Structures are given as structure tokens and as C-alpha cells.
């Protein structure tokens, strides 16, 4: 078998494993180019078939073997408390070019418990893929039930636990996901409780968490169907929540109890919506439970409480409206008590933002949003700093929030507060083109805000800062398609800017746009649109129409929104032939849109070698085919 590795100055990482040599050559060819100093290599390993095992020892070294080799290594390890490493299992050809394959595949930590308890009783099965997981993935409940009957009188607790967790509870998780997506049919809902009961039978213990989830799902379904048994489902959901609360193990994190109080609040919120004649009763109960959740563990979130206090119910009684002012005052005091740090204020601001988005989604009056309260907490949250150990996602969220709110509110200070968060990630990951993009966007946003405030000198200053930032980090930006094409689009905006800043050469922008087009392999419209805009900047409508036609050959009717937006571009408006071409194209798309599906006849490898006359002829022929195609 063959291992594909990505190597650089920091070392190497495995990105692919395959039975055949050069199995990933085509996919690597379509992958964004390597950064300076990176190379891809392939080497053979002495394993002939799957599963393949990778041993990552405690010192970080790797050893690759088959099943027999992995078992021999495990049996050679001494007993004791030492952590010996991690065992990874690969069951089929696997390719992850953007990250270390070991971060993705199945793993087993090799510690004292595994060596002294699991390995002696399960042998090879301890590191092989569970057959129960495959059955769950196939939704084969009958086969799982056969195994359950086989183990009915067995004392093999580990096998029973495997069937419960990897079989029944895995299947429950998949059905839960299907329900959340609105895909679970009535027969599927009917299976939820029996599946949990089988898992409980195997484990000899009640599964209160899963029972709570199940009861909440059944309540959701009953309300959605207008079931007459909503009250019964709600009662059983509340009973399951109460049982779970009373059975939380000693030492459980406060967040576990807070989550259950929040579930209780959700039940009452649903009932308040479902029964307008009783909505005051259930709104009060929901409010009390959500308040308890925050009191127990405020770090778990304020979203539900904010929603209950500020979002009116359908058919809301006047009594609730009268109590809202009191509830809002109580909420302010609660926030002051629990959000004393900048980090806590930031988490609260995130939930305020979600409330604003929820009100917009429900098409409710924007005046319902507590803007004055929000601005107080946003000011306090601005002081939050990216901690050295902060997660990538958490730090990025902070940067995006401050950037978004700064643009929305027209505040330079908020946009400036976003940049240290992106910079912190860039300092840890110098090759992150997306952080280069985010900081560049911040500089440009500050220019736009300053211009909107009538300060053209400040606007020009910030735009020059953006140009300098991008130029200084071009080598990083160009090795990520998204950051490269965004840089190209930024440069095109600079061309049209009335501010006193250096205008980038058209030839340089074109080279970067062509580079992005090659990297994108024809899958994205951005590079083609950029090339069309550059042509219009030069007054070359023939070239602009050529670039737009190339896009049509690849993406056809999927470009309707893209072309509609392009038609509003002042560059397009000021060029009549291009405007007419876009208008004709939009009329054609509307004409043949019904029953259309994307099936382009020419792909990128062929298109990139076609000249303007060949492209025009191909699109004309394709239009005839699409008009005359059989209707689906």
C-alpha cells in the first residue's frame, strides 16, 4: 500500500493512504498549489490490504502496520499507568489534502484501561471496526435486534455495551438528525423509544439523556402534526427532564443541569405558542426555567432567555405584554450580576446578535430588539482579547462579530477591535490566507466607514493601509483560492475608487485573476467575472463578452443570480454591448429555466484552450440544444 505525505520545514503529515500507487495524482493536480518549501511525496509501506494501522507512540513517532503487527505491538507494551500512544485505523482509500489524516480517522488511545481491561477480553475486535456500527449506518434494526436476542443471557458486558452504543444509540443519533432535518417519517418516530429501551436493556441502566431527547422530539412531532395528545407528550417530556435532573451524577458540570433547565423552558415555550389561551401560564414557567438555567451556569448561553423576554408570542395575551417590562428589568439585573468580565460580555453580545437575527427571520418589528442594552454590552465586550490558548473558532468568531457590527453601526473602533483576533490566529498559523483576507477586509471596511462619515483623508489612509497589507502578505494570500480571488476583487474596487490612492496596474490584476482561475479549475465564477470587469475597465467589450460566455459554457443557467447582480454594476451599465449581452442571457435563462438541470457539455480542461470564436460558437450551439431538450 502507499502513503502520500505533505512535507515542509516543520516536518511531514500524512494526507492520503491508498492501495495503488499514484491513486491521488488527479485530485492533487486539481488542488490549490503548494506553498514555498512544501513538497508531496509517496512511499510504499509493507501492508497489503485494509485495515491499515498507524501507531503514534508517546514520543510522537509513527509506525505503520497491518492487523497482526498492531496486535504484536499492543501485546508488547508493559502494564502500568503510562500513556503509550494512539492507534489509528484506516479501512479504505482515504485522502484529506487540507489537514493531517490522523485528525480525521478512527482512533484508540492506548492507556492502562485499554491494555488491562479491553484488550485481554476483546482481542482483535478491540481495534477492528464494529459490525454494529455498520448495521446502524445501514438502518438495519432487524439485524441489531437479532444481536440483542443473542446477547440476552450473556455476561459479556463489553459486547453488550458495544451493541448498545455503536448499534442502537448510533442509530438513535442518526434518526435524531433525520428528525432535525424534517426527514423522519411517522414510522421512524415510532422507533425512537423502543431503540432506547433496547440500549437500556443491554446496559442495565436508564438512559435519561437519550430519553429526554426522545421525548422532546416526540413533542415537536406532535405539535407539528396537530396531535390531540400534545399535553401527554409535554407531560412525559417534563417528567423525563425531571428524572434526568434528579439522576445527574455527583460532580456533574453545572452546564449539564443548566441544559436541562433550558430544555424545560423550551417545552413550556412550545406550549405557550401552542395554546394561546394558556400562554401566560406557560410563558411564566418558561421564563422561570430559562432564568434558572442562567443562574446555574450563565456561560452556557442567554439566547433562550433573551428570546422569551423580547419576542412576542403568536396570539400573545395582554397580560404577558404587561409583564414584559418587569421581565426586561429583571433580565438587566441578571446580566449585570453574571457578566462581569469582557469574555462574559462577549458571549452575551453573541446571543443579542442571534436575537436580532431571529427577529428579522420571523419578520418582526426591528424595534423589538433592545438596541440600547445591546450597545452597553457591546462596548464592554470590545475589551475581550484573544487568549494564547483560545480556540481557532472562538477567536475567529470574535473577529467576525466585531467586524460585522462595526460595519453595521458605522464604527471604526469596532472594526479595529476585530483585527487583533485575526492577527492572533495568523501569528499561530502564518500560512492562513483567510486571516490575511479578514484583516484586509477590516482595513477596507474602515475606509468605507470613514468615507461615509465624510472624512476622505481618513478613508484614503485606511484604503492605503489595505493595499499595503495585501501587498505585504501576497505570498500567503495567493496559496488559498478564496483569499486570492478576494484580493483580485479588492484591487478592482480600488480601480473604481475616487479616493487619492495608488491605482494597481491592470496587467498585475489580470495575472492574479488568471492565476485564481487556474486554481479554481472552472468551478467558480469569481475569476471570470473579474476578468470581464478588467476588460470593461479597458473599454474592451469583446473581451468582456468572451469572459462572460466562457462562464456560461461552464455554469449555464446557474449564473442567473450572478448575471443579475453583474447587470447592476456601473461598469456593465456604462457599456451598452455588454449590457445587451447580459440582458439577452437573462431572458434566455428565464425562457428555458423550467425543468432545467446543469449538464454542461464542455469542461474546464477543454474550455481553457478555446479562442473567442470557438467559445461563441459553442454557446450558440448549446443554446439551441437547451431550447430543444426534452422537458423533465
C-alpha positions in Angstrom: 0.0 0.0 0.0 1.1 3.6 -0.4 1.3 6.6 1.9 1.0 10.2 0.5 2.7 12.9 2.6 2.9 16.6 2.6 6.3 17.8 3.7 7.6 21.2 4.8 10.2 22.8 7.1 8.0 21.8 10.2 8.0 18.1 9.2 5.6 15.9 7.3 1.9 14.9 7.7 0.0 12.1 6.1 -2.7 13.3 3.7 -3.5 10.1 1.8 -3.5 6.3 2.0 -4.3 4.1 -1.0 -3.9 0.5 -2.2 -2.5 1.7 -5.6 0.4 3.9 -6.4 -0.4 7.4 -7.7 -4.1 7.0 -6.7 -4.4 10.6 -5.8 -2.5 12.2 -8.7 -5.6 13.6 -10.4 -7.0 15.1 -7.2 -3.7 16.6 -6.3 -3.4 18.2 -9.7 -6.8 20.0 -9.0 -5.7 21.0 -5.5 -4.5 24.6 -4.8 -0.8 24.9 -5.3 1.7 24.2 -2.6 3.3 26.9 -0.6 7.0 27.6 -0.8 9.0 24.9 0.8 6.2 22.3 0.6 6.5 19.0 -1.3 4.3 16.0 -1.8 5.8 12.6 -1.7 4.6 9.0 -1.9 6.2 5.9 -0.3 5.3 2.2 -0.2 4.5 0.5 3.1 4.6 -3.2 3.9 0.9 -3.7 4.2 -1.1 -5.5 1.5 -4.8 -4.9 2.5 -7.1 -3.0 4.8 -7.4 -2.4 7.6 -4.1 -0.5 7.9 -3.0 0.7 11.4 -0.9 3.7 12.3 0.7 3.7 15.7 1.6 7.1 17.1 3.9 6.5 20.0 4.1 8.7 23.1 7.2 10.3 21.7 5.3 11.3 18.5 7.0 8.8 16.2 4.8 6.8 13.8 4.8 3.1 12.9 2.6 1.6 10.1 1.5 -2.0 10.2 -1.3 -4.5 9.4 -3.6 -6.1 12.0 -1.0 -8.6 13.1 1.7 -6.0 13.5 -0.6 -3.7 15.5 -1.6 -6.6 17.8 2.0 -7.6 18.3 2.9 -4.0 19.3 0.0 -3.8 21.8 0.9 -7.1 23.4 4.5 -6.0 23.8 3.5 -3.0 25.9 4.1 -3.1 29.7 1.2 -2.7 32.1 1.1 0.4 34.2 -0.2 3.9 34.2 1.8 5.2 31.2 0.1 6.6 28.1 1.7 4.6 25.4 0.2 6.5 22.4 -2.6 6.3 20.0 -3.7 3.7 17.4 -5.4 4.8 14.2 -7.3 2.5 11.9 -7.9 3.1 8.2 -10.4 0.9 6.4 -10.3 2.2 2.8 -8.5 4.6 0.5 -8.5 8.0 2.3 -7.4 11.4 1.1 -7.5 14.7 3.1 -5.2 17.2 1.3 -6.0 20.1 3.7 -5.2 18.5 7.0 -3.5 15.7 8.8 -5.3 12.4 8.1 -4.7 11.4 11.7 -7.1 14.2 12.8 -9.9 12.5 10.8 -9.7 8.8 11.1 -10.8 6.4 13.8 -8.5 6.4 16.8 -8.0 4.4 20.0 -6.0 5.8 23.0 -3.6 3.1 24.4 -3.7 3.5 28.1 -3.8 1.3 31.2 -7.6 0.6 31.0 -7.3 -0.4 27.3 -4.3 -2.8 28.0 -5.6 -4.3 31.2 -9.3 -4.5 30.5 -10.3 -4.1 26.9 -7.5 -5.9 25.0 -7.4 -9.1 27.1 -11.2 -9.7 26.7 -11.8 -8.5 23.2 -8.5 -9.2 21.4 -8.5 -8.1 17.7 -12.1 -6.9 18.0 -10.8 -4.1 20.3 -9.2 -2.4 17.3 -11.3 -3.5 14.4 -14.4 -1.7 13.0 -17.5 -2.6 14.9 -20.0 -4.6 12.9 -22.8 -2.9 14.9 -21.7 0.5 13.7 -22.1 -0.7 10.1 -25.6 -2.1 10.8 -26.6 1.2 12.4 -25.3 3.0 9.3 -27.5 0.8 7.2 -30.5 1.4 9.4 -30.7 -2.3 9.8 -32.7 -2.5 13.1 -33.7 -6.1 12.5 -30.1 -7.2 12.5 -29.4 -5.2 15.6 -32.4 -6.9 17.3 -31.0 -10.3 16.4 -27.7 -9.5 18.1 -29.7 -8.2 21.1 -31.5 -11.5 21.4 -28.2 -13.4 21.1 -26.8 -11.4 24.0 -29.9 -11.5 26.1 -28.5 -14.0 28.6 -24.8 -13.1 28.0 -22.5 -11.8 30.8 -20.2 -10.2 28.2 -20.7 -6.7 29.4 -18.3 -5.2 26.9 -20.1 -6.8 23.9 -23.4 -5.7 25.3 -22.1 -2.1 25.7 -20.7 -2.1 22.1 -24.1 -3.2 20.8 -25.8 -0.6 22.8 -23.5 2.3 22.0 -22.3 1.5 18.5 -25.5 -0.1 17.4 -28.7 1.2 19.0 -27.5 4.6 20.2 -25.7 5.3 16.9 -29.0 4.5 15.1 -30.8 6.8 17.5 -28.4 9.6 16.8 -29.0 9.2 13.0 -32.8 9.2 13.5 -32.4 12.3 15.7 -30.5 14.0 12.9 -33.2 13.0 10.4 -35.9 14.4 12.6 -34.0 17.7 12.9 -33.8 17.9 9.1 -37.5 17.2 8.8 -36.9 13.9 7.1 -38.1 11.4 9.7 -41.4 9.7 8.9 -44.0 8.7 11.5 -42.7 5.1 11.4 -39.3 6.5 12.4 -40.7 8.4 15.3 -42.3 5.3 16.5 -39.0 3.5 16.7 -37.2 6.1 18.9 -38.4 4.8 22.3 -38.0 1.1 21.5 -34.4 1.8 20.4 -33.6 3.5 23.7 -35.3 0.7 25.6 -33.1 -1.9 23.9 -30.0 0.1 24.7 -31.1 0.3 28.3 -31.8 -3.4 28.4 -28.2 -4.1 27.2 -26.6 -1.6 29.6 -28.8 -2.4 32.7 -29.3 1.3 33.3 -31.7 4.1 32.4 -30.5 6.4 29.7 -32.1 9.7 30.9 -30.3 11.9 28.5 -31.5 9.9 25.5 -35.0 9.7 26.9 -35.1 13.5 27.3 -34.0 13.9 23.7 -36.6 11.4 22.5 -39.4 12.9 24.5 -38.6 16.4 23.1 -38.6 15.0 19.6 -41.9 13.3 20.1 -43.4 16.6 21.5 -42.0 18.5 18.5 -43.6 16.0 16.1 -47.0 16.0 18.0 -47.2 19.8 17.8 -46.2 19.9 14.1 -48.9 17.3 13.3 -51.5 19.0 15.4 -51.8 15.8 17.5 -54.5 15.8 20.2 -52.0 14.2 22.6 -49.7 17.2 22.8 -50.5 17.6 26.6 -49.5 14.0 27.2 -46.2 14.3 25.2 -45.4 17.5 27.1 -46.0 15.9 30.4 -43.8 12.9 29.6 -41.1 15.3 28.3 -41.1 17.3 31.5 -41.1 14.0 33.6 -38.0 12.8 31.7 -36.3 16.1 32.2 -37.1 16.0 36.0 -35.8 12.4 36.2 -32.6 13.3 34.4 -32.0 16.2 36.7 -32.5 14.0 39.8 -30.1 11.4 38.4 -27.2 13.6 37.4 -24.1 12.0 38.9 -22.3 13.9 41.7 -19.7 16.2 40.3 -21.5 16.8 37.1 -20.7 20.1 35.5 -23.1 22.9 36.2 -23.7 23.1 32.4 -25.5 19.7 32.5 -28.1 21.0 34.9 -28.4 24.3 33.0 -29.1 22.4 29.8 -31.9 20.5 31.4 -33.5 23.7 32.8 -33.2 25.1 29.3 -35.0 22.0 27.9 -37.8 22.5 30.4 -38.1 26.2 29.3 -38.3 25.1 25.7 -41.2 22.7 26.5 -43.1 25.5 28.2 -42.3 27.9 25.4 -43.7 25.5 22.8 -46.9 25.0 24.9 -47.3 28.8 25.2 -47.2 29.1 21.4 -49.5 26.0 21.0 -52.2 27.1 23.5 -52.8 30.8 23.2 -55.5 30.6 25.9 -52.8 29.4 28.4 -49.8 31.2 27.1 -49.4 33.4 30.2 -49.1 30.3 32.4 -46.5 28.6 30.2 -44.6 31.8 29.4 -44.1 32.4 33.1 -42.9 28.8 33.6 -40.6 29.1 30.6 -39.2 32.3 31.9 -38.6 30.8 35.3 -36.8 27.8 33.9 -34.6 29.8 31.5 -33.7 32.1 34.4 -32.7 29.1 36.5 -30.5 27.9 33.6 -28.6 31.1 33.6 -28.3 31.2 37.3 -26.9 27.7 37.3 -24.4 28.3 34.5 -24.5 31.6 32.7 -21.7 30.7 30.4 -24.0 28.2 28.7 -25.9 31.0 27.0 -28.5 33.7 27.2 -30.3 33.1 23.9 -33.5 31.5 25.1 -34.0 33.9 28.0 -33.4 36.9 25.7 -35.9 35.5 23.2 -38.6 34.9 25.9 -38.2 38.4 27.2 -38.1 40.2 23.9 -40.0 38.1 21.3 -43.9 38.3 21.4 -45.8 35.0 21.2 -48.3 34.3 18.5 -51.7 35.4 19.9 -50.0 36.8 23.0 -52.3 37.8 25.8 -52.3 41.4 27.1 -51.2 40.0 30.5 -47.8 38.9 29.0 -47.3 42.3 27.3 -47.9 44.0 30.7 -45.3 41.8 32.4 -42.6 42.2 29.8 -41.3 45.5 31.2 -40.9 43.8 34.6 -39.2 40.8 32.9 -36.8 43.1 31.0 -35.8 45.0 34.1 -35.1 41.7 35.9 -33.1 40.5 33.0 -30.9 43.6 33.1 -30.1 42.9 36.7 -29.3 39.3 36.0 -26.9 40.3 33.2 -25.1 42.7 35.4 -24.7 40.1 38.1 -23.4 37.3 35.8 -21.5 39.2 33.1 -18.7 41.0 34.9 -15.8 40.0 32.6 -15.2 41.1 29.0 -15.4 37.4 27.9 -18.8 37.0 29.6 -20.0 40.2 28.0 -18.8 38.9 24.6 -20.8 35.7 25.0 -23.8 37.8 25.9 -23.3 40.0 22.8 -23.3 36.9 20.6 -26.7 36.0 22.0 -28.0 39.5 21.5 -26.9 39.3 17.8 -28.7 36.0 17.4 -31.8 37.6 18.9 -31.7 40.4 16.3 -31.3 37.8 13.5 -34.2 35.7 14.9 -36.5 38.8 14.9 -35.5 39.5 11.3 -36.1 35.9 10.3 -39.6 36.0 11.9 -40.2 39.3 10.1 -41.0 41.0 13.4 -40.7 44.7 14.1 -37.0 45.6 14.4 -37.9 48.0 17.3 -38.4 44.9 19.5 -34.7 44.5 19.6 -33.2 46.0 22.8 -30.7 48.2 21.0 -29.8 50.4 24.0 -29.0 47.3 26.2 -27.1 45.7 23.3 -24.8 48.7 22.8 -23.9 48.8 26.5 -22.8 45.2 26.4 -21.1 45.6 23.0 -18.9 48.3 24.5 -17.9 46.1 27.4 -17.3 43.1 25.1 -14.9 45.2 22.9 -12.3 44.7 25.6 -12.1 41.0 25.1 -8.6 39.8 24.0 -7.6 36.7 22.1 -6.1 34.4 24.8 -2.9 32.5 23.9 -4.8 29.2 24.3 -8.0 30.3 22.7 -9.5 28.0 20.1 -9.3 28.9 16.4 -13.1 29.0 16.0 -13.6 31.2 19.1 -11.0 33.7 18.1 -12.4 33.9 14.6 -15.9 34.4 15.9 -14.8 37.4 17.9 -13.1 38.9 14.9 -16.1 38.4 12.6 -18.6 39.7 15.2 -16.7 43.0 15.8 -16.1 43.4 12.0 -19.8 42.8 11.2 -21.1 45.1 14.0 -18.6 47.8 13.1 -19.8 47.8 9.5 -23.5 47.7 10.6 -23.1 50.5 13.1 -20.5 52.5 11.2 -18.0 52.4 14.0 -14.3 52.4 13.2 -13.4 51.3 16.8 -15.3 48.0 16.5 -13.7 47.1 13.2 -10.3 47.9 14.7 -11.2 45.6 17.6 -11.7 42.8 15.2 -8.1 42.8 13.8 -6.2 41.6 16.8 -8.3 38.4 16.8 -7.5 37.6 13.2 -3.8 38.6 13.8 -3.6 36.2 16.8 -4.5 33.3 14.5 -2.2 34.5 11.8 0.7 34.6 14.3 0.0 30.9 15.2 -0.7 29.8 11.6 1.4 32.1 9.3 0.2 30.3 6.3 -3.5 31.1 6.9 -4.6 33.0 3.8 -8.1 33.5 5.3 -6.8 35.6 8.1 -4.9 37.7 5.6 -8.3 38.2 3.9 -10.1 39.1 7.1 -7.6 41.7 8.1 -7.6 43.2 4.6 -11.4 43.3 4.7 -11.2 45.2 8.0 -8.9 47.9 6.6 -11.2 48.3 3.6 -14.3 48.4 5.8 -12.7 51.2 7.8 -12.1 53.1 4.6 -15.8 52.8 3.6 -16.9 53.9 7.1 -14.7 56.9 7.1 -15.9 57.9 3.6 -19.5 57.6 4.8 -18.7 60.0 7.6 -17.3 62.5 5.1 -13.7 62.1 6.1 -12.0 61.4 2.7 -8.5 61.8 4.1 -9.1 59.0 6.7 -10.8 56.9 4.0 -7.8 57.2 1.8 -5.5 56.4 4.7 -7.3 53.2 5.5 -7.5 52.1 1.9 -3.8 52.6 1.5 -3.4 50.5 4.7 -5.4 47.8 3.0 -3.2 48.0 -0.2 -0.1 47.7 1.9 -1.4 44.9 4.0 -2.4 42.8 1.0 0.9 43.5 -0.8 2.9 42.5 2.2 1.0 39.2 2.6 0.5 38.3 -1.1 2.7 35.2 -0.9 0.3 33.9 1.8 -2.9 35.0 0.2 -2.2 33.5 -3.2 -1.9 30.0 -1.9 -5.6 30.0 -0.9 -8.1 30.3 -3.7 -10.6 32.2 -1.6 -8.2 34.8 -0.3 -6.6 35.2 -3.8 -9.9 35.9 -5.6 -11.0 38.3 -2.9 -7.7 40.2 -3.3 -8.4 40.4 -7.0 -11.9 41.7 -6.4 -10.5 44.2 -3.9 -8.0 45.5 -6.4 -10.8 46.0 -8.9 -12.8 48.0 -6.4 -9.7 50.2 -5.8 -9.6 50.9 -9.6 -13.1 52.4 -9.3 -12.4 54.3 -6.1 -12.5 58.1 -6.2 -10.0 58.3 -3.3 -6.5 59.5 -3.7 -4.7 56.2 -3.6 -2.3 54.4 -6.0 -4.2 52.5 -8.6 -2.9 48.9 -9.1 -1.7 48.1 -12.7 -4.3 46.3 -14.7 -1.8 43.8 -16.0 -0.9 42.7 -12.5 -4.6 42.3 -11.5 -5.2 40.3 -14.7 -2.3 37.9 -13.9 -3.7 37.3 -10.4 -7.2 36.8 -11.8 -5.9 34.2 -14.3 -3.9 32.5 -11.5 -7.2 32.3 -9.5 -9.0 30.9 -12.5 -6.4 28.2 -12.9 -6.6 27.3 -9.2 -10.4 27.2 -9.3 -10.4 24.8 -12.3 -13.5 26.4 -13.7 -15.6 25.6 -10.6 -16.1 29.3 -9.6 -17.5 32.3 -11.4 -15.4 34.9 -9.5 -12.3 34.8 -11.7 -14.2 35.0 -14.9 -16.3 38.0 -13.6 -13.1 39.7 -12.5 -11.6 39.3 -16.0 -14.7 40.6 -17.5 -14.6 43.7 -15.3 -11.0 44.3 -16.1 -11.8 44.2 -19.8 -14.5 46.8 -19.3 -12.1 49.0 -17.4 -10.0 49.0 -20.5 -13.1 49.5 -22.7 -12.7 46.1 -24.4 -16.3 44.8 -24.7 -15.3 42.0 -26.9 -13.0 40.6 -24.2 -15.7 41.1 -21.5 -18.3 39.2 -23.5 -15.8 36.5 -24.2 -15.1 36.0 -20.5 -18.9 36.0 -19.7 -19.5 33.5 -22.4 -16.8 31.2 -21.0 -18.7 31.3 -17.7 -21.9 30.4 -19.4 -20.4 27.4 -21.1 -19.4 26.0 -17.7 -22.3 27.1 -15.4 -25.2 27.8 -17.8 -28.4 28.8 -16.0 -26.8 28.6 -12.6 -25.5 32.1 -13.4 -28.9 33.8 -13.2 -28.3 35.5 -9.8 -24.6 36.2 -10.7 -25.6 37.9 -14.0 -28.5 39.8 -12.4 -26.0 41.3 -9.9 -23.4 42.0 -12.6 -26.1 43.8 -14.7 -26.3 46.4 -11.8 -22.6 47.1 -11.8 -21.9 50.6 -13.1 -19.2 49.1 -15.3 -21.7 47.0 -17.1 -24.3 49.7 -17.2 -21.9 52.1 -18.9 -21.1 49.6 -21.7 -24.1 49.0 -24.0 -23.0 45.9 -25.8 -22.1 44.1 -22.6 -25.5 45.2 -21.0 -27.4 43.9 -24.1 -25.5 40.6 -23.9 -26.3 40.2 -20.2 -30.0 41.1 -20.8 -30.3 38.6 -23.7 -28.7 35.9 -21.5 -31.1 36.6 -18.6 -34.1 36.4 -20.9 -32.8 33.1 -22.3 -32.3 31.7 -18.8 -35.8 32.7 -17.9 -37.1 31.1 -21.1 -35.6 27.6 -20.5 -35.4 27.6 -16.7 -38.4 25.3 -16.1 -37.2 21.7 -15.8 -33.6 22.7 -16.4 -30.7 20.8 -14.7 -27.0 21.6 -15.1 -25.2 19.3 -17.5 -22.5 21.3 -19.3 -21.0 19.6 -22.4 -17.6 21.4 -22.2 -15.4 21.3 -19.1 -12.6 23.4 -17.9 -9.7 21.4 -19.5 -11.2 21.8 -22.9 -12.5 25.4 -22.4 -9.2 26.9 -21.4 -7.8 26.1 -24.9 -10.7 27.6 -26.8 -10.5 31.0 -28.5 -13.2 33.6 -28.6 -14.8 32.4 -31.9 -14.9 28.8 -30.7 -16.4 29.9 -27.4 -19.1 32.0 -29.1 -20.0 29.1 -31.5 -20.1 26.6 -28.7 -22.5 28.8 -26.6 -24.8 29.4 -29.6 -25.0 25.7 -30.3 -25.6 24.9 -26.6 -28.5 27.5 -26.5 -30.2 25.6 -29.4 -29.7 22.3 -27.5 -31.2 23.7 -24.3 -34.2 25.2 -26.1 -34.9 21.8 -27.9 -34.1 19.5 -25.0 -36.8 17.1 -23.7 -38.6 18.6 -20.8 -38.0 16.8 -17.5 
